[in-house]
Amino acid sequence: MIPAPLHRHLRSSRYPRSSRYLRRILLALTAFLTVAAGALTTATPSQAADQRPCDLYAAAGTPCVAAHSSTRALYAAYDGPLYRVQRTSDGTGKDIGLLTAGGYANAAAQDSFCTGTTCTVTVVYDQSPRHNHLTIEGAGGAGGADTGVPADALPVTAGGHQVYGLSFSGHMGYRDNATSGIAVNGQPEGMYMVTSGTHVNNRCCFDYGNAETNNQDTGNGHMDAINFGTECWFAPCSGSGPWVQADLENGLFQSDDGHSKNNSNTGNHAPFATALLKNNGHNHFAIRDGNAQSGGLATQYAGPEPNKPGYSPMHQEGAIVLGTGGDNSNGSIGSFFEGVMTSGMPTDTADNAVQANITSVGYGAPSRVPPGTLTPGSTISLRATTPGYTSRYVRHQNNVAVDSVTTSGSAALDKADASWIVRRGLADASCLSFESRNYPGDFLRHQNLHVYRQPMDGSALFRADATFCPKPGKNGQGTSLASYNHPDKFLRHYDNTLYVAADGGSNAWDTTASWRDDVSWAVTQPWTA
C-alpha cells in the first residue's frame, strides 16, 4: 500500500505544469497499488481459513517433508492420489484421489472399483514435494514380510464425507527406506498422526515416523517415531494406556528416564486421537496428545533426551515406517487416518494451529448403527436356539470359540468375551466377519474346521476363513452363518465348542442330530456395548 503522505504529495498542486503527465502516471500507479493492496488484505483471512496442516507448518518455518493420509488432503492445493488399492480378484490396481483439490478422499471410487471382491492398500502416497511414498514393508530383523491393510476395514466420516482409515491388525506395515528430506544424524524434526484410542494392543510396535534404512535394529537413537499402544516398556506407567510414546529404538520412552513422570498421563482413549512427537536431535524431545475431535493438545513430556548412551545426539537414519517398529516388529494393531513429518522442530504454536485444523475435520464413525443387528458396525451377541441351550452364547475362551452360559449376573469379562462387532466380510463385502469386542483386530476364524479367535494377518486364507454369509435360520429361527470358503458348512455349536459343520459327514460335529437347531443363531443385543 502507498503511504498516505506520499499519496497526498502526489496529488499536490506544487508539481510544475511540465510534470503533470508524470503526475498522472504516478496517480494511476498509486490507485492500482491501493486496490491491489486492498485485495490482498481481503484475501488473507480466506487463505488462512483454507490452510491445511502442511500449509500451517510451512508458514511457521518447519515445512512437511512427508504427508500421508487416506482421508484428506494435507495441503490446500493438493490434488493428487492419497493411496492405491489392489483388487484380490485380478490383481488390478487403482489410485484413490480426492473429491476436490484440498478436500476429502473419493471413497465412492474405491467402492466401485472393489465391488464384488476385496481390495488391499498397496501404496500410501506422500503429498509433500519429497515423494516419500510408503509401500508394503518387506521382512526385517524381527518380522517377516508384511501385507497391506484391507481397504474397507475402517469406514469413517471426515468433513461430512465417508472415507476410509487404515486398520492394522498385525503383520501389516508400510515403509520407505530411500527417502528425501527426512532428518538424519541429530537433525531436528516433528511429526504427528491421527490414530484411535479404541483399536490398540500391547504388542510392538504401532509406529509412525523415522526408522532405520535396513529394517534392522541398528542401535539406540537410530529411530525417532511416534508409538501408540498399551505396552509399558519402562515401568512405572500411569493408568492402562494407550499412551503416546517415543520409539527411539530399544525403548518406548515417556521421559528422559523412560518411565512416566506424569501421573495424569493415564492414556488417550479417544476414538480419534492426535499423537505428536518432536525432537531437536540433541538435548530435547516432547510428547503431546489430544482428542482429534475437539479441544487442544496436552504436553505429556518436554525435556532432555533419554539419559542412556546413544540418544544425545540422536542418530536417525531417515527411513519412514508406518504400522511396525524399525526392525519390522509387527505384532501390533492400530488405526491411521493422517500424519506428517516436518523439517525442523515445530513450535507449540504451530502444533496448536494444526490441532485446531484437525478438529475442524469432524472425524467420526459412520452414522450410528443400532446394536443387535447384522449391519456392519453393529455390536451383537449370538445366542444358541437349540432347545435346552438357549442361555448359551458364542464367546472366546483361551482363543478358542465356545458356547457358554451368559446371564446378567455373569462376570464382565465373560460378557465382553461374548460380544462381537459386525464387520463387512473380509473376503466378500456381501458377507460378514465378526471382530472381538475386547480384542480389537481379532476375528472369529475357522481353521481345520475348528473355530478360534485370532488376529487378522491380512492373508487371503485368513480373510476367507473369517468370512461368514448369513442365511435364514435352518430351524426357522434367527440366522445361520455359512462358511465363505466351505459354503456347505455352517457355524455350529457341538459339545460346547464351535465348528463349521455340514449336515452329515465324517466328523462327529457333522452329525445330523439337532444340526438345524445347532446352526441357527439369534442375533441379540450385545452383553458389552
Buried (B, 14 or more C-beta within 10 A) or exposed (E): EBEEEEBEEBEEEEBEEEEEEEBEEBEEEBEEEEEEEEEEEEEEEEEEEEBBBBBBBBBBEBBBBBBBBBBBBBBBEBEEBBBBBBBBEEEEBBBBBBBEEBBBBBBEBBBEBBEEBBBBBBBBBBBBEBEBBBBBBBEBBBBEBBBBBBBBBBBBBBBEBBBBBBBBBBBBBBBBBEBBBBBBEBBBBBBBBBBBBEBBBBBBBBBBBBBBBBBBBBEBBBBBBBBBBBBBBBEEBBBEBBBBBBBBBBBBBBBBBBBBBBEEBBBBBBBBBBBBBBBBBBBBBBBBBBBBBEEEBBBBBEEBBBEBEBBBBBBBBBBBBBBBBBBBBBBBBBBBBBBBBBBBBBBBEBBBBBBEBBBEBBBBEEEEBEBBBBEBBBBBBBBBBBEEBEEBBBBBBEEEBBBBBBEEEBEEEBBBBBBBBBBBBBBBBEBBBBBBBBBBBBBBBBEEBBBBBBBBBBEBEBBBBBBBBBBEBBBEBBBBBBBBBBEEBBBBBBEEBBBBBBBEBEEEBBBEEBBBBBBBBBBBBBBBE
